[in-house]
Amino acid sequence: MSRDEKEIKISIQFSNREFRRLEDLHQRYDNELESLNKYRYLTQDQEIKRIELKKLKLWTKDRMGQLIRGYGDQVNG
């Protein structure tokens, strides 16, 4: 992440409710994944949950990136 993106992220954290919600979700998904990764073997249901969490975590990260880029375009545009 570039310096400009870091500054935009700090700014958007204060001004954008969706961004804060996505950050919270991303952290929650990460915590749940971390919990599942402690097991040496997963049941089929746990493996499905792990895959689902990875997809959700990626989706939230992508959406936060979109918001950062959009915010940067507004500021710089």
N, CA, C and O of each residue as an XYZ file, in Angstrom:
308
protein
N       0.858     -1.169      0.000
C       0.000      0.000      0.000
C       0.906      1.234      0.000
O       1.825      1.345      0.811
N       0.632      2.142     -0.911
C       1.444      3.351     -1.013
C       1.133      4.310      0.134
O       0.156      4.143      0.864
N       1.981      5.306      0.268
C       1.796      6.315      1.328
C       0.473      7.040      1.153
O      -0.243      7.281      2.125
N       0.147      7.390     -0.098
C      -1.121      8.068     -0.375
C      -2.309      7.193      0.010
O      -3.280      7.675      0.594
N      -2.226      5.908     -0.318
C      -3.315      4.993      0.031
C      -3.475      4.876      1.545
O      -4.594      4.788      2.051
N      -2.360      4.875      2.262
C      -2.425      4.810      3.727
C      -3.107      6.050      4.293
O      -3.921      5.958      5.212
N      -2.767      7.210      3.736
C      -3.394      8.458      4.193
C      -4.883      8.465      3.875
O      -5.700      8.894      4.691
N      -5.232      7.984      2.679
C      -6.644      7.904      2.289
C      -7.378      6.941      3.207
O      -8.501      7.217      3.628
N      -6.746      5.804      3.521
C      -7.375      4.811      4.394
C      -7.673      5.411      5.762
O      -8.752      5.195      6.314
N      -6.736      6.153      6.302
C      -6.950      6.794      7.607
C      -8.117      7.765      7.523
O      -8.966      7.804      8.414
N      -8.157      8.539      6.465
C      -9.226      9.520      6.292
C     -10.589      8.847      6.118
O     -11.580      9.266      6.716
N     -10.624      7.805      5.295
C     -11.901      7.136      5.007
C     -12.406      6.368      6.232
O     -13.612      6.179      6.386
N     -11.497      5.925      7.101
C     -11.913      5.232      8.325
C     -12.783      6.137      9.190
O     -13.692      5.659      9.868
N     -12.517      7.412      9.170
C     -13.278      8.355      9.982
C     -14.565      8.803      9.312
O     -15.533      9.148      9.990
N     -14.581      8.800      7.986
C     -15.706      9.414      7.280
C     -16.685      8.434      6.643
O     -17.779      8.839      6.249
N     -16.324      7.161      6.530
C     -17.158      6.242      5.773
C     -17.605      5.068      6.646
O     -16.791      4.236      7.049
N     -18.891      5.014      6.929
C     -19.455      3.964      7.784
C     -19.312      2.578      7.143
O     -19.022      1.601      7.833
N     -19.514      2.497      5.822
C     -19.394      1.203      5.141
C     -17.974      0.665      5.272
O     -17.778     -0.528      5.501
N     -16.989      1.538      5.128
C     -15.596      1.107      5.235
C     -15.319      0.535      6.625
O     -14.688     -0.515      6.748
N     -15.780      1.208      7.653
C     -15.578      0.711      9.022
C     -16.277     -0.632      9.222
O     -15.732     -1.527      9.869
N     -17.479     -0.773      8.669
C     -18.215     -2.033      8.770
C     -17.441     -3.150      8.070
O     -17.342     -4.263      8.586
N     -16.896     -2.845      6.896
C     -16.120     -3.837      6.151
C     -14.850     -4.225      6.895
O     -14.462     -5.393      6.895
N     -14.203     -3.258      7.526
C     -13.014     -3.566      8.328
C     -13.362     -4.510      9.469
O     -12.628     -5.457      9.748
N     -14.484     -4.247     10.125
C     -14.926     -5.114     11.219
C     -15.212     -6.529     10.715
O     -14.810     -7.511     11.339
N     -15.904     -6.623      9.592
C     -16.199     -7.931      9.011
C     -14.916     -8.661      8.637
O     -14.760     -9.848      8.923
N     -14.008     -7.950      8.002
C     -12.740     -8.550      7.576
C     -11.998     -9.118      8.784
O     -11.457    -10.222      8.720
N     -11.972     -8.373      9.873
C     -11.301     -8.839     11.090
C     -12.015    -10.054     11.676
O     -11.373    -11.001     12.130
N     -13.344    -10.021     11.665
C     -14.115    -11.154     12.192
C     -13.844    -12.419     11.366
O     -13.636    -13.498     11.922
N     -13.849    -12.274     10.041
C     -13.560    -13.428      9.180
C     -12.150    -13.946      9.431
O     -11.925    -15.155      9.471
N     -11.207    -13.034      9.598
C      -9.828    -13.427      9.864
C      -9.726    -14.201     11.184
O      -9.035    -15.217     11.262
N     -10.410    -13.720     12.206
C     -10.402    -14.414     13.500
C     -11.005    -15.808     13.398
O     -10.476    -16.762     13.970
N     -12.110    -15.924     12.671
C     -12.741    -17.239     12.507
C     -11.839    -18.185     11.732
O     -11.743    -19.367     12.064
N     -11.174    -17.669     10.697
C     -10.235    -18.496      9.934
C      -9.076    -18.951     10.813
O      -8.668    -20.111     10.769
N      -8.562    -18.042     11.597
C      -7.470    -18.370     12.495
C      -7.875    -19.483     13.461
O      -7.088    -20.380     13.763
N      -9.101    -19.407     13.930
C      -9.617    -20.429     14.830
C      -9.688    -21.795     14.137
O      -9.310    -22.812     14.719
N     -10.168    -21.809     12.908
C     -10.250    -23.069     12.164
C      -8.869    -23.615     11.816
O      -8.665    -24.829     11.792
N      -7.939    -22.734     11.552
C      -6.601    -23.168     11.152
C      -5.818    -23.813     12.289
O      -4.751    -24.381     12.059
N      -6.326    -23.734     13.488
C      -5.666    -24.376     14.623
C      -5.847    -25.889     14.599
O      -5.069    -26.626     15.205
N      -6.870    -26.341     13.899
C      -7.135    -27.781     13.819
C      -6.216    -28.422     12.780
O      -5.969    -27.865     11.711
N      -5.728    -29.581     13.120
C      -4.879    -30.306     12.171
C      -5.721    -30.870     11.032
O      -5.302    -30.871      9.875
N      -6.900    -31.345     11.373
C      -7.832    -31.881     10.375
C      -9.180    -31.207     10.554
O      -9.602    -30.926     11.676
N      -9.845    -30.953      9.449
C     -11.160    -30.325      9.488
C     -12.217    -31.293      9.005
O     -11.977    -32.115      8.121
N     -13.392    -31.180      9.603
C     -14.518    -31.940      9.078
C     -14.915    -31.321      7.740
O     -14.434    -30.248      7.375
N     -15.777    -31.992      7.029
C     -16.238    -31.462      5.747
C     -16.935    -30.110      5.946
O     -16.724    -29.182      5.165
N     -17.747    -30.003      6.969
C     -18.433    -28.739      7.255
C     -17.441    -27.630      7.615
O     -17.602    -26.485      7.192
N     -16.432    -27.973      8.384
C     -15.422    -26.979      8.750
C     -14.635    -26.514      7.515
O     -14.308    -25.335      7.383
N     -14.340    -27.456      6.622
C     -13.613    -27.108      5.402
C     -14.450    -26.193      4.510
O     -13.930    -25.249      3.915
N     -15.730    -26.477      4.422
C     -16.633    -25.611      3.647
C     -16.681    -24.221      4.273
O     -16.634    -23.215      3.566
N     -16.772    -24.170      5.582
C     -16.785    -22.891      6.299
C     -15.482    -22.127      6.061
O     -15.501    -20.912      5.861
N     -14.350    -22.840      6.084
C     -13.046    -22.216      5.857
C     -12.982    -21.592      4.460
O     -12.506    -20.468      4.301
N     -13.450    -22.307      3.471
C     -13.458    -21.797      2.095
C     -14.374    -20.583      1.981
O     -14.024    -19.590      1.344
N     -15.542    -20.669      2.598
C     -16.493    -19.555      2.587
C     -15.890    -18.312      3.252
O     -16.023    -17.202      2.738
N     -15.235    -18.506      4.385
C     -14.616    -17.383      5.093
C     -13.509    -16.733      4.272
O     -13.371    -15.510      4.266
N     -12.720    -17.553      3.581
C     -11.655    -17.007      2.735
C     -12.240    -16.145      1.617
O     -11.704    -15.084      1.298
N     -13.329    -16.602      1.033
C     -13.982    -15.832     -0.034
C     -14.567    -14.533      0.509
O     -14.428    -13.478     -0.110
N     -15.220    -14.608      1.662
C     -15.799    -13.409      2.266
C     -14.716    -12.411      2.664
O     -14.875    -11.204      2.480
N     -13.638    -12.912      3.199
C     -12.532    -12.045      3.598
C     -11.941    -11.340      2.375
O     -11.652    -10.144      2.419
N     -11.766    -12.084      1.291
C     -11.251    -11.496      0.057
C     -12.222    -10.461     -0.502
O     -11.809     -9.395     -0.957
N     -13.523    -10.783     -0.465
C     -14.519     -9.842     -0.966
C     -14.481     -8.529     -0.180
O     -14.535     -7.450     -0.769
N     -14.388     -8.623      1.149
C     -14.356     -7.396      1.952
C     -13.088     -6.597      1.663
O     -13.132     -5.368      1.605
N     -11.967     -7.278      1.482
C     -10.716     -6.580      1.169
C     -10.825     -5.875     -0.184
O     -10.403     -4.728     -0.328
N     -11.391     -6.567     -1.168
C     -11.579     -5.961     -2.494
C     -12.488     -4.747     -2.418
O     -12.209     -3.721     -3.039
N     -13.567     -4.854     -1.668
C     -14.509     -3.735     -1.550
C     -13.868     -2.548     -0.836
O     -14.086     -1.400     -1.221
N     -13.076     -2.820      0.203
C     -12.371     -1.728      0.875
C     -11.404     -1.051     -0.098
O     -11.266      0.172     -0.086
N     -10.740     -1.840     -0.936
C      -9.840     -1.278     -1.940
C     -10.581     -0.394     -2.928
O     -10.084      0.662     -3.320
N     -11.779     -0.830     -3.332
C     -12.593     -0.015     -4.235
C     -12.949      1.315     -3.591
O     -12.883      2.365     -4.230
N     -13.327      1.260     -2.321
C     -13.680      2.492     -1.611
C     -12.480      3.426     -1.486
O     -12.617      4.640     -1.639
N     -11.314      2.865     -1.210
C     -10.097      3.678     -1.092
C      -9.785      4.338     -2.436
O      -9.496      5.533     -2.493
N      -9.844      3.549     -3.525
C      -9.565      4.108     -4.849
C     -10.584      5.169     -5.229
O     -10.222      6.211     -5.776
N     -11.857      4.911     -4.942
C     -12.904      5.878     -5.243
C     -12.737      7.157     -4.453
O     -12.929      8.250     -4.986
N     -12.386      7.032     -3.203
C     -12.165      8.198     -2.342
C     -10.960      8.990     -2.854
O     -10.981     10.220     -2.898
N      -9.906      8.258     -3.241
C      -8.717      8.920     -3.781
C      -9.010      9.664     -5.068
O      -8.485     10.755     -5.291
N      -9.849      9.081     -5.921
C     -10.236      9.747     -7.166
C     -11.005     11.031     -6.878
O     -10.814     12.035     -7.564
N     -11.869     11.007     -5.871
C     -12.644     12.201     -5.510
C     -11.729     13.299     -4.993
O     -11.893     14.470     -5.337
N     -10.772     12.918     -4.170
C      -9.857     13.893     -3.572
C      -8.908     14.456     -4.629
O      -8.646     15.659     -4.667
N      -8.400     13.571     -5.485
C      -7.420     13.993     -6.480
C      -8.047     14.488     -7.782
O      -7.380     15.145     -8.581
N      -9.315     14.177     -7.997
C      -9.973     14.457     -9.266
C     -10.482     15.811     -9.348
O     -11.064     16.191    -10.364
